[in-house]
């Protein structure tokens, strides 16, 4: 459940200033996760309990650094304690954080993981930071002010033919309903028929930064948590992309599906996924 906390920092006077301070906090926390990665050795586990413990170690290392810094930044903001939660939030401001986005990749010595923090105001993302500790890249977006990679403006691709495009999806959670799992599988099949290349991997956010940067043309997902989708939704929107559900309807955190695409392929992608 979301957890409301009083916080205060009178030095932060604008959302742009808040974004800069959030980026500093996320990069500082990312250094703690980078330290745990070491040389990329695989973290062994034999049971679900051991897996959950290893995931929690990563989360705790980041939150121990990140939470007090974000807590000091925004008066009256709340904190979403459950990174897998979905649906709308109560009114007001909330920090939506994924301390180790792609956590299972980290445990397996794979490089695709990040630290994310998004400020949501009345269920609309206001600012977001996605930091990749291994590369040092920091993606940021501020509502109405664009999306950036280390200060360089981002723009979605100008592809206008899905048949020439690279698209991507994530997979359902291990505890997801079987109908959702099968829908994911059938959607991949449909995209294999219509797109040039289909990529499938976790986490969602790292696909979405690639949509924002124009490297891939569309990303879709069924279900999904707020922490998975809100950072990328703001990045893609501010980079000129379109965010809807897979049938082209307005997306909200309560939606059952998600589609982020360059404008030139959005309609084709939605048609493919709606078959």
C-alpha positions in Angstrom: 0.0 0.0 0.0 1.2 3.6 -0.6 2.7 5.1 2.5 2.3 8.8 3.2 5.3 10.6 4.8 5.9 14.3 5.6 9.0 15.6 4.0 10.6 19.0 3.6 13.3 20.9 1.7 12.7 24.6 1.3 15.7 24.9 -1.0 13.8 23.2 -3.9 11.8 26.0 -5.6 10.7 24.5 -8.9 10.1 21.2 -10.7 13.2 21.7 -12.8 15.3 22.1 -9.6 13.6 19.1 -8.1 14.4 17.0 -11.2 18.1 17.9 -10.9 18.1 17.0 -7.2 16.3 13.8 -7.9 18.8 12.8 -10.5 21.7 13.4 -8.1 19.9 11.2 -5.5 19.2 8.4 -8.0 22.8 8.4 -9.2 24.1 8.3 -5.7 21.9 5.3 -4.9 22.9 3.7 -8.2 26.5 3.6 -7.0 25.4 1.4 -4.1 23.8 -1.1 -6.6 26.9 -0.9 -8.8 29.0 -1.9 -5.9 26.9 -5.0 -5.2 27.2 -6.0 -8.9 31.0 -6.4 -8.5 32.5 -8.1 -11.5 29.1 -9.4 -12.7 29.2 -12.7 -10.9 26.0 -14.7 -10.8 24.4 -14.7 -7.3 23.4 -18.3 -6.6 20.0 -19.3 -5.2 18.3 -22.7 -5.0 14.8 -21.8 -3.6 12.3 -19.1 -4.0 13.1 -17.9 -0.5 16.8 -17.5 -1.4 15.8 -15.6 -4.6 13.5 -13.3 -2.7 16.2 -12.6 -0.1 18.8 -11.8 -2.8 16.3 -9.4 -4.5 15.6 -7.7 -1.1 19.4 -7.2 -0.5 19.6 -5.2 -3.7 16.4 -3.2 -3.0 17.5 -2.4 0.6 20.9 -1.2 -0.5 19.4 1.3 -2.9 16.5 2.4 -0.6 18.9 3.0 2.3 20.5 5.7 0.2 17.6 6.9 -2.0 14.6 7.1 0.3 16.0 9.6 2.8 17.2 11.8 0.0 13.8 11.8 -1.8 12.1 12.2 1.6 14.1 15.4 2.1 13.1 16.9 -1.2 9.3 17.1 -1.4 7.0 18.4 1.3 3.9 16.3 1.7 4.8 13.6 -0.9 3.9 10.0 -0.2 5.9 6.9 -0.9 4.8 3.8 -2.8 6.3 1.0 -0.9 5.3 -1.8 -3.2 7.1 -1.7 -6.6 4.8 -4.3 -8.2 1.6 -2.5 -7.3 -0.7 -1.2 -10.0 -3.7 1.0 -10.4 -4.3 4.6 -9.6 -2.9 6.4 -6.6 -4.7 8.6 -4.1 -4.7 12.4 -4.9 -1.6 14.4 -4.2 2.1 13.7 -4.8 3.8 10.3 -4.6 7.2 9.0 -5.2 7.1 5.8 -7.3 10.5 4.1 -7.1 12.0 0.9 -8.4 15.2 0.6 -6.5 16.5 -2.2 -8.8 14.6 -2.3 -12.1 15.7 -5.5 -13.7 16.8 -6.9 -10.3 16.8 -10.5 -11.6 19.2 -9.5 -14.4 21.5 -8.0 -11.8 21.5 -11.3 -9.9 22.4 -13.2 -13.1 25.3 -11.0 -13.9 23.5 -9.4 -16.8 23.9 -5.6 -17.5 20.2 -4.6 -18.1 19.2 -3.0 -14.8 18.6 0.5 -13.5 17.4 2.7 -10.6 14.3 4.7 -11.2 12.4 7.4 -9.4 9.2 9.2 -10.6 7.2 11.9 -8.9 3.5 11.5 -9.6 1.1 14.4 -9.0 -2.6 13.6 -9.0 -1.9 10.4 -11.0 0.2 12.2 -13.6 4.0 11.7 -13.8 5.7 15.1 -13.3 9.3 14.1 -13.5 11.3 10.9 -13.8 14.9 9.8 -13.6 16.2 6.4 -14.9 19.9 5.8 -14.1 21.9 2.9 -15.5 24.8 2.5 -13.1 27.0 0.2 -15.3 27.0 2.7 -18.2 26.6 5.9 -16.2 23.7 7.0 -18.4 20.9 9.0 -16.8 17.6 9.5 -18.6 15.4 12.3 -17.4 12.1 13.8 -18.3 10.1 16.8 -17.0 6.4 17.2 -18.0 6.3 19.9 -20.6 10.1 20.3 -20.8 11.2 17.3 -22.9 13.2 14.1 -22.3 17.0 14.0 -22.1 19.9 11.6 -21.9 22.7 13.2 -19.9 21.4 16.6 -21.0 21.0 15.7 -24.7 17.4 16.0 -26.0 15.7 12.8 -27.0 13.2 12.2 -29.9 11.4 9.1 -30.9 12.0 7.5 -34.2 10.6 8.8 -37.5 9.8 5.3 -38.8 6.5 5.2 -40.6 6.3 1.6 -41.6 5.9 -1.1 -38.9 7.4 -3.6 -41.3 10.6 -1.7 -41.1 10.5 -1.3 -37.4 12.1 -2.8 -34.3 9.5 -3.5 -31.5 9.8 -4.9 -28.0 7.8 -6.3 -25.1 8.4 -7.6 -21.6 7.0 -10.8 -20.2 4.3 -11.4 -17.7 5.2 -11.7 -14.0 5.8 -15.2 -12.8 2.5 -15.1 -10.8 0.5 -13.5 -13.6 -2.9 -14.9 -14.6 -2.6 -17.6 -17.3 -4.9 -15.6 -19.7 -2.4 -12.7 -19.6 0.5 -15.0 -20.2 -1.1 -16.5 -23.2 -2.1 -13.1 -24.5 1.6 -12.0 -24.3 2.6 -15.0 -26.3 0.0 -14.5 -29.0 0.9 -10.8 -29.3 4.5 -11.7 -29.9 3.4 -14.0 -32.7 1.3 -11.2 -34.3 4.2 -8.8 -34.1 6.6 -11.4 -35.6 4.3 -11.3 -38.6 4.1 -7.5 -39.0 7.3 -6.0 -37.6 10.9 -6.3 -38.8 12.4 -7.4 -35.4 10.7 -8.3 -32.1 12.7 -8.1 -28.9 11.5 -9.8 -25.7 13.2 -9.2 -22.4 12.8 -7.6 -19.0 12.7 -4.9 -17.6 10.2 -2.8 -19.4 11.9 0.5 -18.5 15.0 -0.3 -20.5 12.8 -0.9 -23.6 11.0 2.4 -23.0 14.2 4.5 -22.8 15.1 3.0 -26.2 11.7 4.1 -27.6 12.3 7.6 -26.2 15.8 7.6 -27.8 14.5 6.5 -31.2 16.4 3.2 -31.1 13.3 1.1 -31.2 9.9 2.0 -32.6 7.3 0.5 -30.2 6.9 -1.2 -26.9 3.8 -3.0 -25.5 2.9 -4.8 -22.3 -0.1 -6.4 -20.8 -0.9 -5.6 -17.1 2.3 -4.2 -15.5 3.1 -2.2 -12.4 3.2 1.5 -12.0 7.0 1.4 -11.3 7.5 -0.5 -14.6 5.6 1.9 -16.8 5.4 5.4 -15.4 9.1 6.4 -15.9 9.0 5.3 -19.6 5.6 6.7 -20.2 6.8 10.2 -19.3 10.1 9.8 -21.2 8.3 8.6 -24.4 5.6 11.3 -24.2 8.2 14.0 -23.7 10.3 12.6 -26.6 7.3 13.0 -28.9 5.8 9.5 -28.8 2.3 8.2 -28.2 1.1 6.4 -25.1 -2.2 4.4 -25.1 -3.5 1.0 -24.3 -3.0 -1.6 -27.1 -6.4 -0.7 -28.6 -5.5 3.0 -28.9 -7.4 4.2 -25.9 -5.9 6.7 -23.4 -3.6 4.9 -20.9 -3.8 5.2 -17.2 -2.1 3.2 -14.4 -5.4 1.3 -14.2 -5.3 0.2 -17.8 -5.0 -3.5 -18.6 -2.4 -2.9 -21.4 0.2 -0.4 -22.5 1.5 0.7 -25.8 4.3 3.3 -26.4 5.2 4.0 -30.0 6.6 6.5 -32.4 3.7 8.4 -34.0 4.4 6.9 -37.5 3.9 3.3 -36.4 1.5 3.7 -33.5 -1.7 3.0 -35.4 -0.2 -0.1 -37.1 1.1 -1.4 -33.8 -2.3 -1.0 -32.2 -4.0 -2.7 -35.1 -1.6 -5.6 -34.9 -2.0 -6.0 -31.1 -5.8 -5.7 -31.3 -6.2 -8.7 -33.7 
